Amino acid sequence: MREQNVGVLILAGGESTRFGPNKLDLRLDGRNLVQIALDKYTSMFEDVAVSSNVLLDEYDMGVKLLPAAVSKELSILTALEYFESLDIDKIILAEAARPFTVKTHVD
């Protein structure tokens, strides 16, 4: 049985309306939450994409950047189409505002 190809979509398109300031701009140890999530997931998986409108212009992240849609569901649909072109078997949906996933959580 072949090993399954897993892709990761980091959702970073929210507006942080309940929290107030944009959570993605918060810095921990000099890095914002998207950078922390990227470091975490790119160390575990080869195919990682970020869905965001703000970050498309601000950062060169070294991963596929997908424009966020008007809803989380439409952003996920865009990502599904992208990952389908890569022959991905499973997709992990990760929220940039919650970057502290560990490998045992996704095994």
TORMIMAR-35575 format. One record per residue: residue number from 1; x negated, y negated, z of N, C-alpha, C, O in turn. Coordinates in nm, 2 decimals, padded with zeros to 4 digits. Layout:
BEGIN
<NUM, <X, Y, Z>, <X, Y, Z>, <X, Y, Z>, <X, Y, Z>>
...
This chain:
BEGIN
<1, <-00.08, 00.12, 00.00>, <00.00, 00.00, 00.00>, <-00.09, -00.13, 00.00>, <-00.18, -00.14, 00.08>>
<2, <-00.06, -00.22, -00.09>, <-00.14, -00.34, -00.10>, <-00.11, -00.43, 00.01>, <00.00, -00.44, 00.07>>
<3, <-00.22, -00.51, 00.05>, <-00.20, -00.62, 00.15>, <-00.11, -00.72, 00.10>, <-00.12, -00.76, -00.02>>
<4, <-00.02, -00.77, 00.18>, <00.08, -00.87, 00.14>, <00.01, -01.01, 00.13>, <-00.07, -01.05, 00.22>>
<5, <00.05, -01.09, 00.03>, <00.00, -01.23, 00.02>, <00.09, -01.32, 00.10>, <00.22, -01.32, 00.08>>
<6, <00.04, -01.39, 00.19>, <00.12, -01.48, 00.28>, <00.08, -01.63, 00.25>, <-00.04, -01.66, 00.24>>
<7, <00.18, -01.71, 00.23>, <00.16, -01.85, 00.22>, <00.22, -01.92, 00.34>, <00.30, -01.87, 00.41>>
<8, <00.17, -02.04, 00.36>, <00.21, -02.12, 00.48>, <00.26, -02.26, 00.42>, <00.18, -02.33, 00.35>>
<9, <00.38, -02.30, 00.46>, <00.42, -02.44, 00.43>, <00.43, -02.51, 00.56>, <00.50, -02.48, 00.66>>
<10, <00.35, -02.62, 00.57>, <00.35, -02.71, 00.69>, <00.45, -02.82, 00.65>, <00.42, -02.90, 00.56>>
<11, <00.56, -02.83, 00.73>, <00.66, -02.93, 00.71>, <00.62, -03.06, 00.78>, <00.60, -03.05, 00.91>>
<12, <00.60, -03.16, 00.71>, <00.56, -03.29, 00.77>, <00.63, -03.41, 00.71>, <00.58, -03.52, 00.70>>
<13, <00.76, -03.38, 00.68>, <00.84, -03.49, 00.62>, <00.94, -03.56, 00.70>, <01.01, -03.64, 00.66>>
<14, <00.95, -03.52, 00.83>, <01.05, -03.58, 00.92>, <01.01, -03.72, 00.95>, <00.90, -03.77, 00.93>>
<15, <01.11, -03.79, 01.00>, <01.10, -03.93, 01.04>, <01.08, -03.96, 01.18>, <01.06, -04.08, 01.22>>
<16, <01.08, -03.86, 01.27>, <01.06, -03.87, 01.41>, <01.15, -03.97, 01.47>, <01.11, -04.05, 01.56>>
<17, <01.28, -03.97, 01.44>, <01.38, -04.07, 01.48>, <01.41, -04.05, 01.63>, <01.43, -04.15, 01.70>>
<18, <01.41, -03.93, 01.68>, <01.44, -03.92, 01.83>, <01.32, -03.95, 01.91>, <01.34, -04.00, 02.03>>
<19, <01.21, -03.92, 01.87>, <01.08, -03.94, 01.95>, <01.04, -04.09, 01.95>, <00.99, -04.14, 02.05>>
<20, <01.07, -04.16, 01.85>, <01.03, -04.30, 01.84>, <00.92, -04.32, 01.74>, <00.94, -04.31, 01.62>>
<21, <00.79, -04.33, 01.79>, <00.68, -04.34, 01.70>, <00.66, -04.21, 01.62>, <00.71, -04.10, 01.67>>
<22, <00.61, -04.22, 01.50>, <00.59, -04.10, 01.42>, <00.50, -04.00, 01.50>, <00.38, -04.03, 01.52>>
<23, <00.55, -03.88, 01.53>, <00.47, -03.78, 01.60>, <00.34, -03.75, 01.52>, <00.24, -03.71, 01.58>>
<24, <00.35, -03.75, 01.39>, <00.24, -03.71, 01.31>, <00.12, -03.80, 01.32>, <00.01, -03.77, 01.29>>
<25, <00.14, -03.93, 01.37>, <00.04, -04.02, 01.39>, <-00.03, -04.01, 01.52>, <-00.14, -04.07, 01.54>>
<26, <00.02, -03.93, 01.61>, <-00.04, -03.91, 01.74>, <-00.17, -03.84, 01.72>, <-00.19, -03.75, 01.64>>
<27, <-00.27, -03.88, 01.80>, <-00.40, -03.82, 01.79>, <-00.44, -03.74, 01.91>, <-00.42, -03.79, 02.03>>
<28, <-00.49, -03.63, 01.89>, <-00.54, -03.54, 02.00>, <-00.69, -03.51, 01.96>, <-00.71, -03.45, 01.86>>
<29, <-00.78, -03.55, 02.05>, <-00.92, -03.52, 02.02>, <-00.96, -03.58, 01.89>, <-01.04, -03.52, 01.81>>
<30, <-00.91, -03.70, 01.85>, <-00.95, -03.77, 01.73>, <-00.88, -03.72, 01.60>, <-00.91, -03.78, 01.49>>
<31, <-00.79, -03.62, 01.61>, <-00.72, -03.57, 01.49>, <-00.57, -03.59, 01.51>, <-00.52, -03.57, 01.62>>
<32, <-00.50, -03.61, 01.39>, <-00.36, -03.62, 01.40>, <-00.30, -03.47, 01.40>, <-00.37, -03.38, 01.37>>
<33, <-00.17, -03.46, 01.42>, <-00.11, -03.33, 01.43>, <-00.11, -03.25, 01.30>, <-00.13, -03.13, 01.30>>
<34, <-00.11, -03.32, 01.19>, <-00.12, -03.25, 01.06>, <-00.25, -03.19, 01.04>, <-00.27, -03.08, 01.00>>
<35, <-00.36, -03.27, 01.08>, <-00.49, -03.22, 01.06>, <-00.52, -03.10, 01.16>, <-00.58, -03.00, 01.12>>
<36, <-00.46, -03.10, 01.28>, <-00.47, -02.99, 01.37>, <-00.40, -02.87, 01.31>, <-00.46, -02.76, 01.31>>
<37, <-00.28, -02.89, 01.26>, <-00.21, -02.77, 01.20>, <-00.28, -02.72, 01.08>, <-00.29, -02.60, 01.06>>
<38, <-00.34, -02.81, 00.99>, <-00.41, -02.76, 00.88>, <-00.53, -02.68, 00.92>, <-00.56, -02.57, 00.86>>
<39, <-00.61, -02.73, 01.01>, <-00.72, -02.65, 01.06>, <-00.68, -02.51, 01.11>, <-00.75, -02.41, 01.08>>
<40, <-00.57, -02.51, 01.18>, <-00.53, -02.38, 01.24>, <-00.49, -02.29, 01.13>, <-00.54, -02.17, 01.12>>
<41, <-00.40, -02.33, 01.03>, <-00.35, -02.24, 00.93>, <-00.45, -02.21, 00.82>, <-00.45, -02.09, 00.77>>
<42, <-00.53, -02.30, 00.78>, <-00.63, -02.27, 00.68>, <-00.74, -02.18, 00.73>, <-00.81, -02.11, 00.65>>
<43, <-00.75, -02.17, 00.86>, <-00.85, -02.07, 00.91>, <-00.79, -01.93, 00.91>, <-00.86, -01.83, 00.92>>
<44, <-00.66, -01.92, 00.90>, <-00.59, -01.79, 00.90>, <-00.54, -01.74, 00.77>, <-00.53, -01.62, 00.74>>
<45, <-00.51, -01.84, 00.68>, <-00.44, -01.80, 00.55>, <-00.51, -01.88, 00.44>, <-00.56, -01.99, 00.46>>
<46, <-00.51, -01.82, 00.32>, <-00.57, -01.88, 00.20>, <-00.48, -01.98, 00.14>, <-00.52, -02.09, 00.09>>
<47, <-00.35, -01.95, 00.13>, <-00.25, -02.04, 00.05>, <-00.17, -02.12, 00.15>, <-00.07, -02.07, 00.21>>
<48, <-00.21, -02.25, 00.16>, <-00.14, -02.34, 00.26>, <-00.10, -02.46, 00.18>, <-00.17, -02.51, 00.09>>
<49, <00.02, -02.51, 00.20>, <00.07, -02.63, 00.14>, <00.14, -02.72, 00.25>, <00.18, -02.67, 00.35>>
<50, <00.14, -02.85, 00.22>, <00.20, -02.95, 00.31>, <00.31, -03.02, 00.24>, <00.29, -03.06, 00.13>>
<51, <00.43, -03.03, 00.30>, <00.54, -03.10, 00.25>, <00.56, -03.23, 00.32>, <00.59, -03.23, 00.44>>
<52, <00.53, -03.34, 00.25>, <00.54, -03.47, 00.31>, <00.54, -03.58, 00.21>, <00.48, -03.56, 00.10>>
<53, <00.60, -03.69, 00.24>, <00.59, -03.81, 00.15>, <00.48, -03.90, 00.19>, <00.40, -03.96, 00.11>>
<54, <00.47, -03.93, 00.32>, <00.38, -04.02, 00.38>, <00.24, -03.97, 00.35>, <00.15, -04.05, 00.31>>
<55, <00.21, -03.85, 00.38>, <00.07, -03.80, 00.37>, <00.02, -03.78, 00.23>, <-00.10, -03.77, 00.21>>
<56, <00.11, -03.78, 00.13>, <00.06, -03.76, -00.01>, <-00.03, -03.88, -00.05>, <-00.12, -03.85, -00.13>>
<57, <-00.01, -03.99, 00.00>, <-00.09, -04.11, -00.03>, <-00.21, -04.13, 00.06>, <-00.31, -04.20, 00.03>>
<58, <-00.20, -04.08, 00.19>, <-00.29, -04.12, 00.29>, <-00.41, -04.03, 00.31>, <-00.52, -04.08, 00.35>>
<59, <-00.40, -03.91, 00.27>, <-00.50, -03.81, 00.31>, <-00.54, -03.72, 00.19>, <-00.45, -03.69, 00.10>>
<60, <-00.66, -03.68, 00.18>, <-00.70, -03.58, 00.09>, <-00.73, -03.45, 00.18>, <-00.83, -03.44, 00.25>>
<61, <-00.63, -03.36, 00.18>, <-00.63, -03.26, 00.28>, <-00.69, -03.13, 00.23>, <-00.71, -03.03, 00.30>>
<62, <-00.72, -03.12, 00.10>, <-00.78, -03.00, 00.05>, <-00.68, -02.88, 00.03>, <-00.72, -02.77, 00.01>>
<63, <-00.55, -02.91, 00.04>, <-00.45, -02.81, 00.02>, <-00.34, -02.87, -00.08>, <-00.35, -02.99, -00.11>>
<64, <-00.25, -02.79, -00.12>, <-00.15, -02.83, -00.21>, <-00.05, -02.93, -00.14>, <00.00, -02.89, -00.03>>
<65, <-00.03, -03.04, -00.19>, <00.06, -03.14, -00.13>, <00.19, -03.14, -00.21>, <00.19, -03.17, -00.33>>
<66, <00.30, -03.11, -00.14>, <00.43, -03.11, -00.21>, <00.52, -03.22, -00.16>, <00.52, -03.25, -00.03>>
<67, <00.59, -03.30, -00.24>, <00.67, -03.41, -00.19>, <00.78, -03.35, -00.11>, <00.85, -03.26, -00.15>>
<68, <00.81, -03.42, 00.00>, <00.92, -03.38, 00.09>, <01.05, -03.43, 00.02>, <01.05, -03.54, -00.05>>
<69, <01.15, -03.35, 00.03>, <01.28, -03.38, -00.03>, <01.37, -03.46, 00.07>, <01.32, -03.49, 00.18>>
<70, <01.49, -03.48, 00.04>, <01.58, -03.55, 00.13>, <01.62, -03.47, 00.25>, <01.68, -03.52, 00.34>>
<71, <01.60, -03.34, 00.24>, <01.63, -03.25, 00.35>, <01.52, -03.15, 00.37>, <01.45, -03.12, 00.27>>
<72, <01.52, -03.09, 00.49>, <01.42, -02.98, 00.51>, <01.45, -02.86, 00.42>, <01.36, -02.80, 00.37>>
<73, <01.58, -02.84, 00.39>, <01.61, -02.72, 00.31>, <01.56, -02.74, 00.17>, <01.51, -02.65, 00.10>>
<74, <01.58, -02.86, 00.11>, <01.53, -02.89, -00.02>, <01.38, -02.89, -00.03>, <01.32, -02.85, -00.13>>
<75, <01.31, -02.93, 00.07>, <01.17, -02.92, 00.08>, <01.12, -02.78, 00.08>, <01.02, -02.75, 00.01>>
<76, <01.19, -02.69, 00.15>, <01.16, -02.55, 00.15>, <01.18, -02.49, 00.01>, <01.10, -02.41, -00.03>>
<77, <01.29, -02.53, -00.05>, <01.32, -02.48, -00.19>, <01.20, -02.52, -00.28>, <01.16, -02.43, -00.36>>
<78, <01.16, -02.64, -00.28>, <01.04, -02.68, -00.36>, <00.92, -02.59, -00.33>, <00.85, -02.55, -00.42>>
<79, <00.90, -02.57, -00.20>, <00.78, -02.48, -00.17>, <00.80, -02.34, -00.21>, <00.70, -02.28, -00.26>>
<80, <00.92, -02.29, -00.21>, <00.95, -02.15, -00.26>, <00.91, -02.14, -00.40>, <00.85, -02.04, -00.45>>
<81, <00.95, -02.24, -00.48>, <00.91, -02.24, -00.62>, <00.76, -02.24, -00.64>, <00.71, -02.18, -00.73>>
<82, <00.69, -02.33, -00.57>, <00.55, -02.33, -00.58>, <00.48, -02.20, -00.54>, <00.40, -02.15, -00.61>>
<83, <00.52, -02.14, -00.42>, <00.46, -02.02, -00.38>, <00.50, -01.90, -00.47>, <00.42, -01.81, -00.48>>
<84, <00.61, -01.91, -00.53>, <00.65, -01.80, -00.63>, <00.55, -01.80, -00.74>, <00.52, -01.69, -00.80>>
<85, <00.50, -01.91, -00.78>, <00.40, -01.91, -00.89>, <00.27, -01.85, -00.85>, <00.18, -01.82, -00.94>>
<86, <00.25, -01.84, -00.72>, <00.12, -01.78, -00.67>, <00.13, -01.63, -00.64>, <00.04, -01.57, -00.58>>
<87, <00.25, -01.57, -00.66>, <00.28, -01.43, -00.63>, <00.26, -01.41, -00.48>, <00.20, -01.31, -00.44>>
<88, <00.32, -01.50, -00.40>, <00.32, -01.49, -00.25>, <00.44, -01.40, -00.21>, <00.55, -01.41, -00.26>>
<89, <00.41, -01.30, -00.12>, <00.51, -01.21, -00.07>, <00.59, -01.27, 00.05>, <00.71, -01.24, 00.06>>
<90, <00.53, -01.34, 00.14>, <00.59, -01.39, 00.26>, <00.55, -01.54, 00.27>, <00.43, -01.57, 00.24>>
<91, <00.64, -01.62, 00.33>, <00.60, -01.76, 00.36>, <00.63, -01.79, 00.51>, <00.73, -01.75, 00.56>>
<92, <00.53, -01.85, 00.57>, <00.54, -01.89, 00.71>, <00.58, -02.04, 00.70>, <00.51, -02.12, 00.64>>
<93, <00.69, -02.08, 00.77>, <00.73, -02.22, 00.78>, <00.68, -02.27, 00.91>, <00.71, -02.22, 01.02>>
<94, <00.59, -02.37, 00.90>, <00.53, -02.43, 01.02>, <00.57, -02.58, 01.03>, <00.57, -02.65, 00.92>>
<95, <00.59, -02.63, 01.14>, <00.62, -02.77, 01.16>, <00.49, -02.84, 01.21>, <00.43, -02.80, 01.30>>
<96, <00.45, -02.95, 01.14>, <00.33, -03.02, 01.17>, <00.33, -03.07, 01.32>, <00.23, -03.08, 01.38>>
<97, <00.45, -03.10, 01.37>, <00.47, -03.15, 01.50>, <00.44, -03.05, 01.61>, <00.44, -03.08, 01.73>>
<98, <00.43, -02.92, 01.57>, <00.40, -02.81, 01.66>, <00.29, -02.73, 01.61>, <00.30, -02.62, 01.56>>
<99, <00.16, -02.78, 01.62>, <00.05, -02.72, 01.55>, <-00.02, -02.61, 01.63>, <-00.13, -02.57, 01.58>>
<100, <00.02, -02.57, 01.74>, <-00.06, -02.49, 01.83>, <-00.02, -02.34, 01.82>, <-00.02, -02.27, 01.92>>
<101, <00.01, -02.29, 01.70>, <00.03, -02.15, 01.68>, <-00.10, -02.08, 01.68>, <-00.20, -02.13, 01.64>>
<102, <-00.09, -01.96, 01.74>, <-00.21, -01.87, 01.74>, <-00.18, -01.75, 01.65>, <-00.07, -01.71, 01.62>>
<103, <-00.29, -01.68, 01.61>, <-00.28, -01.57, 01.52>, <-00.18, -01.46, 01.57>, <-00.11, -01.41, 01.48>>
<104, <-00.18, -01.43, 01.69>, <-00.09, -01.33, 01.74>, <00.06, -01.37, 01.72>, <00.15, -01.28, 01.72>>
<105, <00.09, -01.50, 01.71>, <00.23, -01.54, 01.69>, <00.28, -01.50, 01.55>, <00.39, -01.48, 01.52>>
<106, <00.18, -01.49, 01.45>, <00.22, -01.47, 01.31>, <00.19, -01.33, 01.26>, <00.23, -01.29, 01.15>>
<107, <00.13, -01.24, 01.34>, <00.10, -01.11, 01.30>, <00.23, -01.02, 01.30>, <00.22, -00.90, 01.27>>
